[in-house]
Amino acid sequence: MKKVKKVVLAYSGGLDTSVIMKWLIERYECECIAFSADIGQGSEIKGLKEKALSTGASKIYIKDLREEFVSDFVFPMLRAASVYEGTYLLGTSIARPLIAKAQMEIAKAEKADSVSHGATGKGNDQVRFELTYYAIDPHIHVIAPWREWDMKGRADLIRYAKRHGIPVPVTKSKPYSSDRNLFHISFEGGILEDPWAEPPADMFVLTRSPEKAPARPTYLEIGFENGNPVSIDGKKLSPARLLEKLNEIGGVNGIGRVDMVESRYVGIKSRGVYETPGGTILHSARRAVESITMDRELLHLRDSLTQRYSDLVYNGYWYSPERKALQGLIDEATSAVTGIARVKLYKGNVTVVGRKAEASLYRPDFATFEEDMVYDQKDAEGFIKINALRLKINAMVEKDIKRR
């Protein structure tokens, strides 16, 4: 076993990292420093300092990363129109590279020889954390307790926690795990492991049930500049505050609930339930402004790269050269996305009802079904014949083959 002097633990205060804190100190007889990133967990940040120190941490760092999270991670991902497997807006995936980067900064400042995390050996987060660690420092020592200890599941952790006097946040009234940040909240495990079982109504945190949402629609105007959202109803807001506001408005209207079975990177299917109200609104609004500001071929090229980009984010390759290269192309392609989208929120649905931009590529005088002076409809005949040429040749060949 490698000798460890000082380890920095990505610490949330939940069951897993609370047990890991005590286990690291016992197992390695080392100093353990806790690191918590404030990326919008809300009240979950309260009491972390006291809990970490009482569990054995020599010190704890709590860094407010909310603005950096939204401006440097969420917004670039949104510019790529990222959706994993057609449904998941990647709320947990996009948080991990930022947390790991900030954790490595603490490790460097503290001259720690090791870092640790609470991700299991079955999930995606172990990959996301560790790929980031190694991208920053290829020689860092990583401790992944779930891959080392003999505890098999949450029941073992609960018993360990009770033996050591560690408060247990998982109870019979909350038989699942959750992960929250400013972009979304996820739920998995426990009662959700049956993909046929409907999630309990009282589980949701950010959103009302669509059945209980207001009977009247809410209209919003979301302004974009150079591919990024910057305002709501004409009022400019910082990235974090803008997303926070959209979460509030979207949540009241029941926007952004997702229930899916997804394909983990390690090859296992898992069921996840997500709430992403603000992100769902922004995804629809941005596409509306893109439709009138992006050249057709640029838009189609970006969309052809979206799945690849989404896979890279989901699988933990945020700091890979290919993700960075894709980002450069995507940012160039979306640089003209400046305008306003008007959306209607009603009982779980986001409907685009208007879009405008000063540099709009939409020209009513070209698109009209009435008489115009800019488009000769006879020109379409030659356009069609040229594009049909290969289809004609293919049909001729097929007929020749049938005659033989």
C-alpha positions, 0 to 999 in steps of 0.5 A: 500500500502506497504511503500517503501523507496528505489527501484532499477529498472531494467532500459533499457531506453525504453518506459516502464521503462522510464514511470515506473521510473516516476510512481514509484517516484510519486506513492510511493514517494520513491527514485528510483535507476536505474540499467542497465546491459550491456550485448551487447546492443551496442549503446542502452547503450549510453545516459542512465545515462543522461536519467535516471537522467533526469527522476528522478533517484537518481543515475544509475548503468551501469555494463558491464556483457558481459563476464559473460553473455556469459561464465556463462549463454550462454555457459552452455545453449549451452552445454545443446543444448537448443532450445525451441519448436524446434526453439527458441535459448532462447536469451532473456530468458537466459539474465533475470536471470543475469540481476536480479542477478546483480540488487539484488546485487545493491539492497543489496549494496544500502540497498534498500527495493524493486526492480522493473521491466518493464515486463508486466503481460502477458509475461514471463519476469515477471516470470524470474525476480521475480523467480530470486529475490526470489531465492536470497532474499525470503523476497524482496518486488517486484513492478510490475507496469504493474500489479498495474497501470490502464494503459492498453497498450502502447498507455496509456504509450505514453500519460503518457510519453508526459505529463511528458516530457519523450522521446518516443522511439516507433514511427510510423517508429518502430511500434514494441518492441525489446530486444537486447543482445550479443546473439540475438535480438528479435522483438515482438508486434505492426505490428508483432502481425499478424502472417500472416504478413511478418516482414518488411525488414528494421526491422532486425539489426544483419543480412542481408537478405539471398538474399543480402548475398555474392554469395560466401560461408564463411568457418570457423573453430571453436575450442572447449575445454571441451564443450565450443567454444574457437577459430575461425580459430585457434585464441583464443578469450574471450567468449564475443569477440568470440560470437561478431565475429560470430555475425558479420560473421554470420550476413553478411551471413544472418544466424540466422533469426527465425520467430515463434509463441511460447507458453508463460509460462502464457498460451498465444501464441505470435509471436516473430521474432529473429536474433541469428547469432552467436548462430546458428553457435555455435549450429551447430558446437558444435553438429558436435564436439559432434558427434565424441567425446561423447559416444552414450549413454551420447549423447542420455541421454543429448538430452533426457534432453534438452527439460526439460532444455530448458523449465526451462530456458524459464520459468525462473527457472535458479536458481532452484535446478533441473536446477543446477542438470541437469547442473552438469550432462550435464557438465559431459557428455560434458566434452570430447567435444574438437575438431574443426568443419568446417562450411560453411556459405552461404545465411542463411544456416550453413552447417557442412563440417568437424569435427576432434578431437584428442580423436575422437570416430570415427574410420575409421577402424571400420566404413569402408565398405571395408575389415577390421580386427576389426569387424566380420560381422557374429557377427551381427546375434546374436545381431539382434536375441537377440534384436528381441526376444521381437518383435518375442514374441509380434508377436506370442501373436498377432497371438494367439489372432487372432486365438481365 
